Amino acid sequence: MWILRTVAEGEPEKTFRILPGGVRTVGRATGADFIVDAPLISRVHCRLTALPDGGLEVRDLDSTNGTFINGQRIQTGRLAPGDRLGVGRVELVALRDAD
């Protein structure tokens, strides 16, 4: 299982879990799986897919302000444990939990 945890000083921590084989969206719309209501985040910003090999893929969904892995703007990329996912001004750290 993958865990994404927000990293923001002065803000309450949010934790999102993605089970093996899971596909989840991040955005500020009520229809997003993981709702992050913050400036510069699109209604449905990006999609996270837990791959069969245990990896976690991130795909930007044509967001206005982009999706970033460790500061690099991506269209599609893979997260490794400890990587930082940037959506808008929100940063999430990726953690791998023993399933």
MODELLER restraints for C-alpha pairs under 7 A, 6 or more apart:
rsr = mdl.restraints
at = mdl.atoms
rsr.add(forms.Gaussian(group=physical.xy_distance, feature=features.Distance(at['CA:1:A'], at['CA:17:A']), mean=6.89, stdev=0.5))
rsr.add(forms.Gaussian(group=physical.xy_distance, feature=features.Distance(at['CA:1:A'], at['CA:18:A']), mean=5.75, stdev=0.5))
rsr.add(forms.Gaussian(group=physical.xy_distance, feature=features.Distance(at['CA:1:A'], at['CA:19:A']), mean=4.76, stdev=0.5))
rsr.add(forms.Gaussian(group=physical.xy_distance, feature=features.Distance(at['CA:1:A'], at['CA:20:A']), mean=5.77, stdev=0.5))
rsr.add(forms.Gaussian(group=physical.xy_distance, feature=features.Distance(at['CA:1:A'], at['CA:96:A']), mean=6.17, stdev=0.5))
rsr.add(forms.Gaussian(group=physical.xy_distance, feature=features.Distance(at['CA:1:A'], at['CA:97:A']), mean=5.29, stdev=0.5))
rsr.add(forms.Gaussian(group=physical.xy_distance, feature=features.Distance(at['CA:1:A'], at['CA:98:A']), mean=6.47, stdev=0.5))
rsr.add(forms.Gaussian(group=physical.xy_distance, feature=features.Distance(at['CA:1:A'], at['CA:99:A']), mean=5.22, stdev=0.5))
rsr.add(forms.Gaussian(group=physical.xy_distance, feature=features.Distance(at['CA:2:A'], at['CA:17:A']), mean=5.76, stdev=0.5))
rsr.add(forms.Gaussian(group=physical.xy_distance, feature=features.Distance(at['CA:2:A'], at['CA:18:A']), mean=5.10, stdev=0.5))
rsr.add(forms.Gaussian(group=physical.xy_distance, feature=features.Distance(at['CA:2:A'], at['CA:19:A']), mean=6.58, stdev=0.5))
rsr.add(forms.Gaussian(group=physical.xy_distance, feature=features.Distance(at['CA:2:A'], at['CA:95:A']), mean=5.84, stdev=0.5))
rsr.add(forms.Gaussian(group=physical.xy_distance, feature=features.Distance(at['CA:2:A'], at['CA:96:A']), mean=4.74, stdev=0.5))
rsr.add(forms.Gaussian(group=physical.xy_distance, feature=features.Distance(at['CA:2:A'], at['CA:97:A']), mean=5.93, stdev=0.5))
rsr.add(forms.Gaussian(group=physical.xy_distance, feature=features.Distance(at['CA:3:A'], at['CA:15:A']), mean=6.75, stdev=0.5))
rsr.add(forms.Gaussian(group=physical.xy_distance, feature=features.Distance(at['CA:3:A'], at['CA:16:A']), mean=5.62, stdev=0.5))
rsr.add(forms.Gaussian(group=physical.xy_distance, feature=features.Distance(at['CA:3:A'], at['CA:17:A']), mean=4.60, stdev=0.5))
rsr.add(forms.Gaussian(group=physical.xy_distance, feature=features.Distance(at['CA:3:A'], at['CA:18:A']), mean=6.36, stdev=0.5))
rsr.add(forms.Gaussian(group=physical.xy_distance, feature=features.Distance(at['CA:3:A'], at['CA:94:A']), mean=5.87, stdev=0.5))
rsr.add(forms.Gaussian(group=physical.xy_distance, feature=features.Distance(at['CA:3:A'], at['CA:95:A']), mean=5.01, stdev=0.5))
rsr.add(forms.Gaussian(group=physical.xy_distance, feature=features.Distance(at['CA:3:A'], at['CA:96:A']), mean=6.15, stdev=0.5))
rsr.add(forms.Gaussian(group=physical.xy_distance, feature=features.Distance(at['CA:3:A'], at['CA:97:A']), mean=6.94, stdev=0.5))
rsr.add(forms.Gaussian(group=physical.xy_distance, feature=features.Distance(at['CA:4:A'], at['CA:15:A']), mean=5.70, stdev=0.5))
rsr.add(forms.Gaussian(group=physical.xy_distance, feature=features.Distance(at['CA:4:A'], at['CA:16:A']), mean=5.06, stdev=0.5))
rsr.add(forms.Gaussian(group=physical.xy_distance, feature=features.Distance(at['CA:4:A'], at['CA:17:A']), mean=6.45, stdev=0.5))
rsr.add(forms.Gaussian(group=physical.xy_distance, feature=features.Distance(at['CA:4:A'], at['CA:92:A']), mean=5.72, stdev=0.5))
rsr.add(forms.Gaussian(group=physical.xy_distance, feature=features.Distance(at['CA:4:A'], at['CA:93:A']), mean=5.51, stdev=0.5))
rsr.add(forms.Gaussian(group=physical.xy_distance, feature=features.Distance(at['CA:4:A'], at['CA:94:A']), mean=4.72, stdev=0.5))
rsr.add(forms.Gaussian(group=physical.xy_distance, feature=features.Distance(at['CA:4:A'], at['CA:95:A']), mean=6.22, stdev=0.5))
rsr.add(forms.Gaussian(group=physical.xy_distance, feature=features.Distance(at['CA:5:A'], at['CA:13:A']), mean=6.88, stdev=0.5))
rsr.add(forms.Gaussian(group=physical.xy_distance, feature=features.Distance(at['CA:5:A'], at['CA:14:A']), mean=5.71, stdev=0.5))
rsr.add(forms.Gaussian(group=physical.xy_distance, feature=features.Distance(at['CA:5:A'], at['CA:15:A']), mean=4.47, stdev=0.5))
rsr.add(forms.Gaussian(group=physical.xy_distance, feature=features.Distance(at['CA:5:A'], at['CA:16:A']), mean=6.37, stdev=0.5))
rsr.add(forms.Gaussian(group=physical.xy_distance, feature=features.Distance(at['CA:5:A'], at['CA:92:A']), mean=5.09, stdev=0.5))
rsr.add(forms.Gaussian(group=physical.xy_distance, feature=features.Distance(at['CA:5:A'], at['CA:93:A']), mean=5.35, stdev=0.5))
rsr.add(forms.Gaussian(group=physical.xy_distance, feature=features.Distance(at['CA:5:A'], at['CA:94:A']), mean=6.78, stdev=0.5))
rsr.add(forms.Gaussian(group=physical.xy_distance, feature=features.Distance(at['CA:6:A'], at['CA:13:A']), mean=5.57, stdev=0.5))
rsr.add(forms.Gaussian(group=physical.xy_distance, feature=features.Distance(at['CA:6:A'], at['CA:14:A']), mean=5.39, stdev=0.5))
rsr.add(forms.Gaussian(group=physical.xy_distance, feature=features.Distance(at['CA:6:A'], at['CA:15:A']), mean=6.61, stdev=0.5))
rsr.add(forms.Gaussian(group=physical.xy_distance, feature=features.Distance(at['CA:6:A'], at['CA:91:A']), mean=5.81, stdev=0.5))
rsr.add(forms.Gaussian(group=physical.xy_distance, feature=features.Distance(at['CA:6:A'], at['CA:92:A']), mean=4.26, stdev=0.5))
rsr.add(forms.Gaussian(group=physical.xy_distance, feature=features.Distance(at['CA:6:A'], at['CA:93:A']), mean=6.43, stdev=0.5))
rsr.add(forms.Gaussian(group=physical.xy_distance, feature=features.Distance(at['CA:7:A'], at['CA:13:A']), mean=6.96, stdev=0.5))
rsr.add(forms.Gaussian(group=physical.xy_distance, feature=features.Distance(at['CA:7:A'], at['CA:91:A']), mean=5.62, stdev=0.5))
rsr.add(forms.Gaussian(group=physical.xy_distance, feature=features.Distance(at['CA:7:A'], at['CA:92:A']), mean=5.66, stdev=0.5))
rsr.add(forms.Gaussian(group=physical.xy_distance, feature=features.Distance(at['CA:7:A'], at['CA:93:A']), mean=6.83, stdev=0.5))
rsr.add(forms.Gaussian(group=physical.xy_distance, feature=features.Distance(at['CA:16:A'], at['CA:34:A']), mean=6.92, stdev=0.5))
rsr.add(forms.Gaussian(group=physical.xy_distance, feature=features.Distance(at['CA:18:A'], at['CA:50:A']), mean=6.81, stdev=0.5))
rsr.add(forms.Gaussian(group=physical.xy_distance, feature=features.Distance(at['CA:19:A'], at['CA:50:A']), mean=6.96, stdev=0.5))
rsr.add(forms.Gaussian(group=physical.xy_distance, feature=features.Distance(at['CA:20:A'], at['CA:50:A']), mean=5.44, stdev=0.5))
rsr.add(forms.Gaussian(group=physical.xy_distance, feature=features.Distance(at['CA:21:A'], at['CA:50:A']), mean=5.06, stdev=0.5))
rsr.add(forms.Gaussian(group=physical.xy_distance, feature=features.Distance(at['CA:21:A'], at['CA:51:A']), mean=5.98, stdev=0.5))
rsr.add(forms.Gaussian(group=physical.xy_distance, feature=features.Distance(at['CA:21:A'], at['CA:52:A']), mean=6.39, stdev=0.5))
rsr.add(forms.Gaussian(group=physical.xy_distance, feature=features.Distance(at['CA:22:A'], at['CA:49:A']), mean=5.90, stdev=0.5))
rsr.add(forms.Gaussian(group=physical.xy_distance, feature=features.Distance(at['CA:22:A'], at['CA:50:A']), mean=5.35, stdev=0.5))
rsr.add(forms.Gaussian(group=physical.xy_distance, feature=features.Distance(at['CA:23:A'], at['CA:47:A']), mean=6.98, stdev=0.5))
rsr.add(forms.Gaussian(group=physical.xy_distance, feature=features.Distance(at['CA:23:A'], at['CA:48:A']), mean=5.63, stdev=0.5))
rsr.add(forms.Gaussian(group=physical.xy_distance, feature=features.Distance(at['CA:23:A'], at['CA:49:A']), mean=4.46, stdev=0.5))
rsr.add(forms.Gaussian(group=physical.xy_distance, feature=features.Distance(at['CA:23:A'], at['CA:50:A']), mean=6.46, stdev=0.5))
rsr.add(forms.Gaussian(group=physical.xy_distance, feature=features.Distance(at['CA:24:A'], at['CA:33:A']), mean=5.59, stdev=0.5))
rsr.add(forms.Gaussian(group=physical.xy_distance, feature=features.Distance(at['CA:24:A'], at['CA:47:A']), mean=5.68, stdev=0.5))
rsr.add(forms.Gaussian(group=physical.xy_distance, feature=features.Distance(at['CA:24:A'], at['CA:48:A']), mean=5.19, stdev=0.5))
rsr.add(forms.Gaussian(group=physical.xy_distance, feature=features.Distance(at['CA:24:A'], at['CA:49:A']), mean=6.57, stdev=0.5))
rsr.add(forms.Gaussian(group=physical.xy_distance, feature=features.Distance(at['CA:25:A'], at['CA:32:A']), mean=5.36, stdev=0.5))
rsr.add(forms.Gaussian(group=physical.xy_distance, feature=features.Distance(at['CA:25:A'], at['CA:33:A']), mean=5.12, stdev=0.5))
rsr.add(forms.Gaussian(group=physical.xy_distance, feature=features.Distance(at['CA:25:A'], at['CA:34:A']), mean=6.12, stdev=0.5))
rsr.add(forms.Gaussian(group=physical.xy_distance, feature=features.Distance(at['CA:25:A'], at['CA:44:A']), mean=6.61, stdev=0.5))
rsr.add(forms.Gaussian(group=physical.xy_distance, feature=features.Distance(at['CA:25:A'], at['CA:46:A']), mean=5.71, stdev=0.5))
rsr.add(forms.Gaussian(group=physical.xy_distance, feature=features.Distance(at['CA:25:A'], at['CA:47:A']), mean=4.34, stdev=0.5))
rsr.add(forms.Gaussian(group=physical.xy_distance, feature=features.Distance(at['CA:25:A'], at['CA:48:A']), mean=6.10, stdev=0.5))
rsr.add(forms.Gaussian(group=physical.xy_distance, feature=features.Distance(at['CA:26:A'], at['CA:32:A']), mean=5.67, stdev=0.5))
rsr.add(forms.Gaussian(group=physical.xy_distance, feature=features.Distance(at['CA:26:A'], at['CA:33:A']), mean=6.17, stdev=0.5))
rsr.add(forms.Gaussian(group=physical.xy_distance, feature=features.Distance(at['CA:26:A'], at['CA:34:A']), mean=4.79, stdev=0.5))
rsr.add(forms.Gaussian(group=physical.xy_distance, feature=features.Distance(at['CA:26:A'], at['CA:35:A']), mean=6.05, stdev=0.5))
rsr.add(forms.Gaussian(group=physical.xy_distance, feature=features.Distance(at['CA:26:A'], at['CA:36:A']), mean=6.95, stdev=0.5))
rsr.add(forms.Gaussian(group=physical.xy_distance, feature=features.Distance(at['CA:26:A'], at['CA:44:A']), mean=5.97, stdev=0.5))
rsr.add(forms.Gaussian(group=physical.xy_distance, feature=features.Distance(at['CA:26:A'], at['CA:45:A']), mean=5.62, stdev=0.5))
rsr.add(forms.Gaussian(group=physical.xy_distance, feature=features.Distance(at['CA:26:A'], at['CA:46:A']), mean=5.40, stdev=0.5))
rsr.add(forms.Gaussian(group=physical.xy_distance, feature=features.Distance(at['CA:26:A'], at['CA:47:A']), mean=6.29, stdev=0.5))
rsr.add(forms.Gaussian(group=physical.xy_distance, feature=features.Distance(at['CA:27:A'], at['CA:34:A']), mean=6.52, stdev=0.5))
rsr.add(forms.Gaussian(group=physical.xy_distance, feature=features.Distance(at['CA:27:A'], at['CA:35:A']), mean=5.32, stdev=0.5))
rsr.add(forms.Gaussian(group=physical.xy_distance, feature=features.Distance(at['CA:27:A'], at['CA:36:A']), mean=5.62, stdev=0.5))
rsr.add(forms.Gaussian(group=physical.xy_distance, feature=features.Distance(at['CA:27:A'], at['CA:41:A']), mean=6.19, stdev=0.5))
rsr.add(forms.Gaussian(group=physical.xy_distance, feature=features.Distance(at['CA:27:A'], at['CA:42:A']), mean=5.74, stdev=0.5))
rsr.add(forms.Gaussian(group=physical.xy_distance, feature=features.Distance(at['CA:27:A'], at['CA:43:A']), mean=4.88, stdev=0.5))
rsr.add(forms.Gaussian(group=physical.xy_distance, feature=features.Distance(at['CA:27:A'], at['CA:44:A']), mean=4.28, stdev=0.5))
rsr.add(forms.Gaussian(group=physical.xy_distance, feature=features.Distance(at['CA:27:A'], at['CA:45:A']), mean=4.82, stdev=0.5))
rsr.add(forms.Gaussian(group=physical.xy_distance, feature=features.Distance(at['CA:28:A'], at['CA:35:A']), mean=5.07, stdev=0.5))
rsr.add(forms.Gaussian(group=physical.xy_distance, feature=features.Distance(at['CA:28:A'], at['CA:36:A']), mean=5.01, stdev=0.5))
rsr.add(forms.Gaussian(group=physical.xy_distance, feature=features.Distance(at['CA:28:A'], at['CA:37:A']), mean=4.70, stdev=0.5))
rsr.add(forms.Gaussian(group=physical.xy_distance, feature=features.Distance(at['CA:28:A'], at['CA:41:A']), mean=6.39, stdev=0.5))
rsr.add(forms.Gaussian(group=physical.xy_distance, feature=features.Distance(at['CA:28:A'], at['CA:42:A']), mean=6.33, stdev=0.5))
rsr.add(forms.Gaussian(group=physical.xy_distance, feature=features.Distance(at['CA:28:A'], at['CA:43:A']), mean=4.72, stdev=0.5))
rsr.add(forms.Gaussian(group=physical.xy_distance, feature=features.Distance(at['CA:28:A'], at['CA:44:A']), mean=6.63, stdev=0.5))
rsr.add(forms.Gaussian(group=physical.xy_distance, feature=features.Distance(at['CA:29:A'], at['CA:35:A']), mean=6.61, stdev=0.5))
rsr.add(forms.Gaussian(group=physical.xy_distance, feature=features.Distance(at['CA:29:A'], at['CA:43:A']), mean=4.57, stdev=0.5))
rsr.add(forms.Gaussian(group=physical.xy_distance, feature=features.Distance(at['CA:29:A'], at['CA:44:A']), mean=6.40, stdev=0.5))
rsr.add(forms.Gaussian(group=physical.xy_distance, feature=features.Distance(at['CA:32:A'], at['CA:44:A']), mean=6.05, stdev=0.5))
rsr.add(forms.Gaussian(group=physical.xy_distance, feature=features.Distance(at['CA:39:A'], at['CA:88:A']), mean=6.47, stdev=0.5))
rsr.add(forms.Gaussian(group=physical.xy_distance, feature=features.Distance(at['CA:39:A'], at['CA:89:A']), mean=6.88, stdev=0.5))
rsr.add(forms.Gaussian(group=physical.xy_distance, feature=features.Distance(at['CA:40:A'], at['CA:65:A']), mean=6.23, stdev=0.5))
rsr.add(forms.Gaussian(group=physical.xy_distance, feature=features.Distance(at['CA:40:A'], at['CA:88:A']), mean=4.45, stdev=0.5))
rsr.add(forms.Gaussian(group=physical.xy_distance, feature=features.Distance(at['CA:40:A'], at['CA:89:A']), mean=6.65, stdev=0.5))
rsr.add(forms.Gaussian(group=physical.xy_distance, feature=features.Distance(at['CA:41:A'], at['CA:87:A']), mean=6.19, stdev=0.5))
rsr.add(forms.Gaussian(group=physical.xy_distance, feature=features.Distance(at['CA:41:A'], at['CA:88:A']), mean=4.73, stdev=0.5))
rsr.add(forms.Gaussian(group=physical.xy_distance, feature=features.Distance(at['CA:42:A'], at['CA:63:A']), mean=5.57, stdev=0.5))
rsr.add(forms.Gaussian(group=physical.xy_distance, feature=features.Distance(at['CA:42:A'], at['CA:64:A']), mean=6.51, stdev=0.5))
rsr.add(forms.Gaussian(group=physical.xy_distance, feature=features.Distance(at['CA:44:A'], at['CA:61:A']), mean=6.95, stdev=0.5))
rsr.add(forms.Gaussian(group=physical.xy_distance, feature=features.Distance(at['CA:45:A'], at['CA:60:A']), mean=6.35, stdev=0.5))
rsr.add(forms.Gaussian(group=physical.xy_distance, feature=features.Distance(at['CA:45:A'], at['CA:61:A']), mean=5.53, stdev=0.5))
rsr.add(forms.Gaussian(group=physical.xy_distance, feature=features.Distance(at['CA:45:A'], at['CA:63:A']), mean=5.13, stdev=0.5))
rsr.add(forms.Gaussian(group=physical.xy_distance, feature=features.Distance(at['CA:46:A'], at['CA:58:A']), mean=6.81, stdev=0.5))
rsr.add(forms.Gaussian(group=physical.xy_distance, feature=features.Distance(at['CA:46:A'], at['CA:59:A']), mean=5.52, stdev=0.5))
rsr.add(forms.Gaussian(group=physical.xy_distance, feature=features.Distance(at['CA:46:A'], at['CA:60:A']), mean=4.38, stdev=0.5))
rsr.add(forms.Gaussian(group=physical.xy_distance, feature=features.Distance(at['CA:46:A'], at['CA:61:A']), mean=4.91, stdev=0.5))
rsr.add(forms.Gaussian(group=physical.xy_distance, feature=features.Distance(at['CA:47:A'], at['CA:58:A']), mean=5.73, stdev=0.5))
rsr.add(forms.Gaussian(group=physical.xy_distance, feature=features.Distance(at['CA:47:A'], at['CA:59:A']), mean=5.21, stdev=0.5))
rsr.add(forms.Gaussian(group=physical.xy_distance, feature=features.Distance(at['CA:47:A'], at['CA:60:A']), mean=6.55, stdev=0.5))
rsr.add(forms.Gaussian(group=physical.xy_distance, feature=features.Distance(at['CA:47:A'], at['CA:61:A']), mean=6.91, stdev=0.5))
rsr.add(forms.Gaussian(group=physical.xy_distance, feature=features.Distance(at['CA:48:A'], at['CA:56:A']), mean=6.73, stdev=0.5))
rsr.add(forms.Gaussian(group=physical.xy_distance, feature=features.Distance(at['CA:48:A'], at['CA:57:A']), mean=5.64, stdev=0.5))
rsr.add(forms.Gaussian(group=physical.xy_distance, feature=features.Distance(at['CA:48:A'], at['CA:58:A']), mean=4.74, stdev=0.5))
rsr.add(forms.Gaussian(group=physical.xy_distance, feature=features.Distance(at['CA:48:A'], at['CA:59:A']), mean=6.63, stdev=0.5))
rsr.add(forms.Gaussian(group=physical.xy_distance, feature=features.Distance(at['CA:49:A'], at['CA:56:A']), mean=5.67, stdev=0.5))
rsr.add(forms.Gaussian(group=physical.xy_distance, feature=features.Distance(at['CA:49:A'], at['CA:57:A']), mean=5.10, stdev=0.5))
rsr.add(forms.Gaussian(group=physical.xy_distance, feature=features.Distance(at['CA:49:A'], at['CA:58:A']), mean=6.59, stdev=0.5))
rsr.add(forms.Gaussian(group=physical.xy_distance, feature=features.Distance(at['CA:50:A'], at['CA:56:A']), mean=4.65, stdev=0.5))
rsr.add(forms.Gaussian(group=physical.xy_distance, feature=features.Distance(at['CA:50:A'], at['CA:57:A']), mean=6.49, stdev=0.5))
rsr.add(forms.Gaussian(group=physical.xy_distance, feature=features.Distance(at['CA:51:A'], at['CA:57:A']), mean=6.96, stdev=0.5))
rsr.add(forms.Gaussian(group=physical.xy_distance, feature=features.Distance(at['CA:55:A'], at['CA:78:A']), mean=6.90, stdev=0.5))
rsr.add(forms.Gaussian(group=physical.xy_distance, feature=features.Distance(at['CA:56:A'], at['CA:78:A']), mean=5.58, stdev=0.5))
rsr.add(forms.Gaussian(group=physical.xy_distance, feature=features.Distance(at['CA:56:A'], at['CA:79:A']), mean=5.45, stdev=0.5))
rsr.add(forms.Gaussian(group=physical.xy_distance, feature=features.Distance(at['CA:57:A'], at['CA:77:A']), mean=5.71, stdev=0.5))
rsr.add(forms.Gaussian(group=physical.xy_distance, feature=features.Distance(at['CA:57:A'], at['CA:78:A']), mean=4.43, stdev=0.5))
rsr.add(forms.Gaussian(group=physical.xy_distance, feature=features.Distance(at['CA:57:A'], at['CA:79:A']), mean=6.31, stdev=0.5))
rsr.add(forms.Gaussian(group=physical.xy_distance, feature=features.Distance(at['CA:58:A'], at['CA:76:A']), mean=5.58, stdev=0.5))
rsr.add(forms.Gaussian(group=physical.xy_distance, feature=features.Distance(at['CA:58:A'], at['CA:77:A']), mean=5.29, stdev=0.5))
rsr.add(forms.Gaussian(group=physical.xy_distance, feature=features.Distance(at['CA:58:A'], at['CA:78:A']), mean=5.99, stdev=0.5))
rsr.add(forms.Gaussian(group=physical.xy_distance, feature=features.Distance(at['CA:59:A'], at['CA:75:A']), mean=5.70, stdev=0.5))
rsr.add(forms.Gaussian(group=physical.xy_distance, feature=features.Distance(at['CA:59:A'], at['CA:76:A']), mean=4.36, stdev=0.5))
rsr.add(forms.Gaussian(group=physical.xy_distance, feature=features.Distance(at['CA:59:A'], at['CA:77:A']), mean=6.62, stdev=0.5))
rsr.add(forms.Gaussian(group=physical.xy_distance, feature=features.Distance(at['CA:60:A'], at['CA:66:A']), mean=6.86, stdev=0.5))
rsr.add(forms.Gaussian(group=physical.xy_distance, feature=features.Distance(at['CA:60:A'], at['CA:67:A']), mean=5.76, stdev=0.5))
rsr.add(forms.Gaussian(group=physical.xy_distance, feature=features.Distance(at['CA:60:A'], at['CA:75:A']), mean=5.11, stdev=0.5))
rsr.add(forms.Gaussian(group=physical.xy_distance, feature=features.Distance(at['CA:60:A'], at['CA:76:A']), mean=6.37, stdev=0.5))
rsr.add(forms.Gaussian(group=physical.xy_distance, feature=features.Distance(at['CA:65:A'], at['CA:88:A']), mean=6.26, stdev=0.5))
rsr.add(forms.Gaussian(group=physical.xy_distance, feature=features.Distance(at['CA:66:A'], at['CA:73:A']), mean=6.45, stdev=0.5))
rsr.add(forms.Gaussian(group=physical.xy_distance, feature=features.Distance(at['CA:66:A'], at['CA:87:A']), mean=6.84, stdev=0.5))
rsr.add(forms.Gaussian(group=physical.xy_distance, feature=features.Distance(at['CA:67:A'], at['CA:73:A']), mean=5.70, stdev=0.5))
rsr.add(forms.Gaussian(group=physical.xy_distance, feature=features.Distance(at['CA:67:A'], at['CA:74:A']), mean=5.91, stdev=0.5))
rsr.add(forms.Gaussian(group=physical.xy_distance, feature=features.Distance(at['CA:67:A'], at['CA:86:A']), mean=5.75, stdev=0.5))
rsr.add(forms.Gaussian(group=physical.xy_distance, feature=features.Distance(at['CA:67:A'], at['CA:87:A']), mean=5.22, stdev=0.5))
rsr.add(forms.Gaussian(group=physical.xy_distance, feature=features.Distance(at['CA:68:A'], at['CA:74:A']), mean=5.65, stdev=0.5))
rsr.add(forms.Gaussian(group=physical.xy_distance, feature=features.Distance(at['CA:68:A'], at['CA:85:A']), mean=5.66, stdev=0.5))
rsr.add(forms.Gaussian(group=physical.xy_distance, feature=features.Distance(at['CA:68:A'], at['CA:86:A']), mean=4.69, stdev=0.5))
rsr.add(forms.Gaussian(group=physical.xy_distance, feature=features.Distance(at['CA:68:A'], at['CA:87:A']), mean=6.67, stdev=0.5))
rsr.add(forms.Gaussian(group=physical.xy_distance, feature=features.Distance(at['CA:69:A'], at['CA:83:A']), mean=6.79, stdev=0.5))
rsr.add(forms.Gaussian(group=physical.xy_distance, feature=features.Distance(at['CA:69:A'], at['CA:84:A']), mean=5.65, stdev=0.5))
rsr.add(forms.Gaussian(group=physical.xy_distance, feature=features.Distance(at['CA:69:A'], at['CA:85:A']), mean=4.78, stdev=0.5))
rsr.add(forms.Gaussian(group=physical.xy_distance, feature=features.Distance(at['CA:69:A'], at['CA:86:A']), mean=6.24, stdev=0.5))
rsr.add(forms.Gaussian(group=physical.xy_distance, feature=features.Distance(at['CA:70:A'], at['CA:83:A']), mean=6.09, stdev=0.5))
rsr.add(forms.Gaussian(group=physical.xy_distance, feature=features.Distance(at['CA:70:A'], at['CA:84:A']), mean=5.02, stdev=0.5))
rsr.add(forms.Gaussian(group=physical.xy_distance, feature=features.Distance(at['CA:70:A'], at['CA:85:A']), mean=6.46, stdev=0.5))
rsr.add(forms.Gaussian(group=physical.xy_distance, feature=features.Distance(at['CA:79:A'], at['CA:94:A']), mean=6.96, stdev=0.5))
rsr.add(forms.Gaussian(group=physical.xy_distance, feature=features.Distance(at['CA:80:A'], at['CA:94:A']), mean=6.94, stdev=0.5))
rsr.add(forms.Gaussian(group=physical.xy_distance, feature=features.Distance(at['CA:81:A'], at['CA:94:A']), mean=5.33, stdev=0.5))
rsr.add(forms.Gaussian(group=physical.xy_distance, feature=features.Distance(at['CA:81:A'], at['CA:95:A']), mean=4.79, stdev=0.5))
rsr.add(forms.Gaussian(group=physical.xy_distance, feature=features.Distance(at['CA:81:A'], at['CA:96:A']), mean=5.70, stdev=0.5))
rsr.add(forms.Gaussian(group=physical.xy_distance, feature=features.Distance(at['CA:82:A'], at['CA:93:A']), mean=6.00, stdev=0.5))
rsr.add(forms.Gaussian(group=physical.xy_distance, feature=features.Distance(at['CA:82:A'], at['CA:94:A']), mean=5.36, stdev=0.5))
rsr.add(forms.Gaussian(group=physical.xy_distance, feature=features.Distance(at['CA:82:A'], at['CA:95:A']), mean=5.95, stdev=0.5))
rsr.add(forms.Gaussian(group=physical.xy_distance, feature=features.Distance(at['CA:83:A'], at['CA:93:A']), mean=5.81, stdev=0.5))
rsr.add(forms.Gaussian(group=physical.xy_distance, feature=features.Distance(at['CA:83:A'], at['CA:94:A']), mean=5.51, stdev=0.5))
rsr.add(forms.Gaussian(group=physical.xy_distance, feature=features.Distance(at['CA:84:A'], at['CA:91:A']), mean=6.38, stdev=0.5))
rsr.add(forms.Gaussian(group=physical.xy_distance, feature=features.Distance(at['CA:84:A'], at['CA:92:A']), mean=5.56, stdev=0.5))
rsr.add(forms.Gaussian(group=physical.xy_distance, feature=features.Distance(at['CA:84:A'], at['CA:93:A']), mean=4.52, stdev=0.5))
rsr.add(forms.Gaussian(group=physical.xy_distance, feature=features.Distance(at['CA:84:A'], at['CA:94:A']), mean=6.26, stdev=0.5))
rsr.add(forms.Gaussian(group=physical.xy_distance, feature=features.Distance(at['CA:85:A'], at['CA:91:A']), mean=5.62, stdev=0.5))
rsr.add(forms.Gaussian(group=physical.xy_distance, feature=features.Distance(at['CA:85:A'], at['CA:92:A']), mean=5.07, stdev=0.5))
rsr.add(forms.Gaussian(group=physical.xy_distance, feature=features.Distance(at['CA:85:A'], at['CA:93:A']), mean=6.20, stdev=0.5))
rsr.add(forms.Gaussian(group=physical.xy_distance, feature=features.Distance(at['CA:86:A'], at['CA:92:A']), mean=6.43, stdev=0.5))
